[in-house]
Amino acid sequence: MQLRRCPYRYHFTEIAGHGRNAPGSAALGLAVHRAIQTGEEPGGAVARYVDAFSRSGYATRRVVASELPIRLDRGDITVTGRIDAVFAAEGDGWEVVDFKTGAAPAQPDLAHDAQLEIYALAAVERYGRDPDALATTYLYLSTGETRTRTWSSALVTEAGARLDADLERIRSDTFPAFANRGCPTCEALEECEVGLAALTAGLSSPSS
């Protein structure tokens, strides 16, 4: 996601190895995921998010897998991760769901879609799922909103091409800076002419 949003920031944190500002919600997100997956009685700030999950309709659906590992081999680069949850869908279908404690973005971009595109590719390539029987969803637990995409062979091919382009950027060591709403909190801001210029020109604060 970061590579698509701003290759320069990705290089600064992931390749050059400079410190990364962990999201303030990281610990909360882990606690929410754990409570949903284990069924433990939540406490404190976690409770409202687990309650939102209970009201979402997913709590009563059949779970195919939780924390499902994924691995995509692309030549010299391997993409790995874990899917929060997979729910049974109509017929032999899958709905791949990622839980978010934040609100849905007001203006989603290609970077927002990157995570679920990876999951869809893994479902098809590693787990042999039929693209026409696959859906991916972001479930925003703070608001109860969802963003769902139903897939097809053509969409999977397009997602694969975008991933290949992302990885080729890494291989070719090409990391331009793209101004975006994350500039004010970027670790590389002090040495990024594009980001500084965007802020000087009145770039608005980052959305939640």
Backbone torsions as a table, in degrees:
resi	resn	phi	psi	omega
1	MET	NA	-44.6	180.0
2	GLN	-66.7	-36.5	178.9
3	LEU	-60.3	-40.0	178.6
4	ARG	-73.4	-37.7	-175.8
5	ARG	-71.9	-43.5	177.4
6	CYS	-156.9	99.9	-179.9
7	PRO	-56.1	-33.7	-178.7
8	TYR	-63.8	-44.3	179.1
9	ARG	-65.8	-40.0	177.3
10	TYR	-57.8	-46.7	-179.9
11	HIS	-62.9	-42.3	-177.3
12	PHE	-60.3	-43.6	-175.4
13	THR	-90.1	-43.2	-170.9
14	GLU	-91.6	-30.2	-177.5
15	ILE	-103.6	-48.9	177.6
16	ALA	-72.2	-21.3	172.7
17	GLY	82.0	20.7	177.6
18	HIS	-76.4	160.2	-175.5
19	GLY	-57.2	142.2	179.4
20	ARG	-111.1	135.5	176.2
21	ASN	-79.2	107.7	179.5
22	ALA	-67.5	138.4	178.0
23	PRO	-57.6	140.6	-179.7
24	GLY	-62.3	-22.7	-177.2
25	SER	-90.6	4.6	-173.2
26	ALA	-61.0	-48.6	-179.2
27	ALA	-64.7	-40.2	178.2
28	LEU	-62.5	-44.5	-179.6
29	GLY	-59.1	-43.3	178.9
30	LEU	-62.4	-41.5	-179.7
31	ALA	-66.3	-39.4	178.5
32	VAL	-64.7	-46.7	179.4
33	HIS	-58.7	-43.8	-178.0
34	ARG	-62.8	-43.7	-178.4
35	ALA	-65.4	-39.2	179.1
36	ILE	-66.6	-42.0	-175.0
37	GLN	-74.8	-32.7	-176.3
38	THR	-95.5	-19.5	-176.5
39	GLY	77.5	10.5	178.9
40	GLU	-66.8	150.5	178.0
41	GLU	-67.9	117.8	-177.0
42	PRO	-79.0	157.1	177.2
43	GLY	-133.8	166.4	175.4
44	GLY	58.4	-139.2	-176.0
45	ALA	-66.5	-21.1	-177.1
46	VAL	-68.3	-30.8	-171.1
47	ALA	-58.7	-41.9	-175.9
48	ARG	-64.0	-34.1	-179.9
49	TYR	-74.7	-38.6	177.5
50	VAL	-67.7	-37.4	175.6
51	ASP	-62.0	-40.5	178.3
52	ALA	-63.0	-39.1	176.6
53	PHE	-63.1	-41.6	-179.4
54	SER	-62.2	-33.1	-179.2
55	ARG	-85.0	-10.2	-172.3
56	SER	-75.1	-18.8	-175.5
57	GLY	100.1	-20.4	-179.6
58	TYR	-73.6	-25.6	-177.0
59	ALA	-63.1	-24.0	-178.4
60	THR	-101.2	3.1	-179.5
61	ARG	-92.0	157.0	-178.7
62	ARG	-74.3	127.6	179.1
63	VAL	-89.6	123.9	176.1
64	VAL	-81.9	-41.6	-178.6
65	ALA	-160.8	149.6	172.7
66	SER	-122.4	143.3	-179.0
67	GLU	51.5	48.4	-177.3
68	LEU	-74.1	121.0	-178.9
69	PRO	-71.9	144.3	176.8
70	ILE	-127.5	154.2	178.6
71	ARG	-153.4	123.6	177.0
72	LEU	-122.0	117.6	179.0
73	ASP	-93.7	122.9	178.3
74	ARG	-128.2	77.6	-178.5
75	GLY	64.6	-118.8	-176.6
76	ASP	-85.7	1.6	-179.7
77	ILE	-121.5	134.8	176.4
78	THR	-119.4	129.9	178.5
79	VAL	-103.2	125.3	-178.9
80	THR	-127.8	162.5	177.9
81	GLY	174.5	-167.7	177.9
82	ARG	-141.3	137.0	176.9
83	ILE	-88.7	131.0	-178.3
84	ASP	-56.5	-51.9	-177.5
85	ALA	-157.4	147.1	172.5
86	VAL	-121.7	126.4	-179.9
87	PHE	-111.3	145.7	176.5
88	ALA	-66.6	137.2	176.7
89	ALA	-118.4	-175.2	-175.6
90	GLU	-54.9	138.9	-177.6
91	GLY	65.9	-124.7	179.0
92	ASP	-106.6	24.4	-174.1
93	GLY	-78.8	164.2	175.3
94	TRP	-121.3	142.3	164.0
95	GLU	-118.2	113.6	-179.5
96	VAL	-89.1	123.7	-173.2
97	VAL	-122.5	133.4	173.5
98	ASP	-115.4	127.2	-178.8
99	PHE	-86.5	134.2	176.6
100	LYS	-124.2	133.7	177.0
101	THR	-85.7	-17.2	177.9
102	GLY	-84.9	-179.1	178.6
103	ALA	-87.0	161.2	177.5
104	ALA	-65.5	143.0	179.0
105	PRO	-66.0	141.0	178.8
106	ALA	-67.4	-34.8	-178.9
107	GLN	-133.3	83.7	180.0
108	PRO	-60.1	146.0	176.6
109	ASP	-126.1	-177.6	-179.4
110	LEU	-60.9	-29.3	179.3
111	ALA	-64.8	-37.9	179.0
112	HIS	-61.6	-33.0	-176.6
113	ASP	-80.9	-14.0	-171.5
114	ALA	-58.6	-43.1	-175.7
115	GLN	-61.9	-49.2	-178.3
116	LEU	-72.2	-25.3	173.9
117	GLU	-64.7	-42.3	176.5
118	ILE	-60.0	-43.3	-179.0
119	TYR	-64.4	-40.5	179.4
120	ALA	-64.5	-42.7	177.6
121	LEU	-60.9	-41.7	179.8
122	ALA	-65.9	-40.1	179.4
123	ALA	-60.4	-38.9	-178.2
124	VAL	-79.1	-49.3	-172.1
125	GLU	-78.3	-40.2	-174.1
126	ARG	-95.3	-30.1	-175.1
127	TYR	-114.0	5.6	171.6
128	GLY	65.4	27.9	-178.5
129	ARG	-79.2	151.5	177.5
130	ASP	-77.8	120.9	-179.5
131	PRO	-55.6	-33.3	-178.8
132	ASP	-74.2	-8.5	178.7
133	ALA	-118.6	33.0	-175.0
134	LEU	-128.4	137.3	172.3
135	ALA	-135.0	150.3	175.3
136	THR	-125.8	142.3	-174.2
137	THR	-140.7	135.3	162.5
138	TYR	-93.3	126.8	175.0
139	LEU	-109.4	111.0	-178.2
140	TYR	-90.5	103.9	-170.5
141	LEU	-73.3	-18.4	179.8
142	SER	-74.3	-23.0	-176.7
143	THR	-125.8	-16.0	-175.7
144	GLY	83.7	0.8	179.7
145	GLU	-72.5	155.6	174.2
146	THR	-132.4	151.5	170.0
147	ARG	-126.9	112.2	-174.1
148	THR	-118.6	140.6	173.5
149	ARG	-125.5	131.3	171.4
150	THR	-94.7	143.0	-169.6
151	TRP	-106.4	165.9	175.2
152	SER	-149.7	169.6	178.0
153	SER	-59.3	-39.6	-179.3
154	ALA	-64.8	-42.3	-179.8
155	LEU	-67.4	-36.9	176.9
156	VAL	-63.7	-41.7	177.9
157	THR	-61.4	-42.8	178.8
158	GLU	-64.1	-41.7	178.4
159	ALA	-63.9	-39.2	177.7
160	GLY	-63.6	-38.3	178.6
161	ALA	-66.2	-38.5	177.9
162	ARG	-66.2	-40.5	177.5
163	LEU	-62.9	-44.4	179.3
164	ASP	-60.5	-38.3	177.9
165	ALA	-66.7	-39.5	177.2
166	ASP	-60.0	-46.9	-176.5
167	LEU	-70.7	-31.6	176.8
168	GLU	-66.2	-32.6	174.9
169	ARG	-60.8	-40.0	178.3
170	ILE	-65.8	-46.6	-178.4
171	ARG	-61.7	-38.3	-176.3
172	SER	-85.6	-1.1	178.5
173	ASP	57.0	47.7	-179.6
174	THR	-116.0	109.0	-172.3
175	PHE	-135.8	72.0	177.7
176	PRO	-70.9	158.1	176.6
177	ALA	-90.6	132.4	176.4
178	PHE	-116.8	123.7	176.6
179	ALA	-66.0	136.0	178.0
180	ASN	-157.7	179.0	-174.9
181	ARG	-70.9	-8.8	176.4
182	GLY	-86.3	-4.1	-176.6
183	CYS	-55.3	-42.6	-177.2
184	PRO	-59.5	-26.5	-178.4
185	THR	-108.6	12.0	-176.5
186	CYS	-73.0	136.1	178.9
187	GLU	-65.4	-25.3	-176.1
188	ALA	-96.0	8.1	-170.8
189	LEU	-57.2	-41.5	-174.1
190	GLU	-61.6	-25.2	-179.1
191	GLU	-115.0	17.5	-178.5
192	CYS	-109.4	107.2	-178.4
193	GLU	-64.6	-37.4	-179.1
194	VAL	-65.5	-46.1	179.6
195	GLY	-64.8	-43.3	179.3
196	LEU	-63.8	-40.2	178.8
197	ALA	-65.3	-38.8	179.4
198	ALA	-64.5	-41.3	179.1
199	LEU	-67.2	-40.5	178.4
200	THR	-61.9	-33.5	-179.7
201	ALA	-80.6	-1.9	174.6
202	GLY	98.3	33.7	176.7
203	LEU	-61.1	134.3	-177.6
204	SER	-72.3	165.3	-180.0
205	SER	-66.9	154.9	-177.9
206	PRO	-65.9	145.5	176.1
207	SER	-78.1	162.3	-178.3
208	SER	-77.2	NA	NA
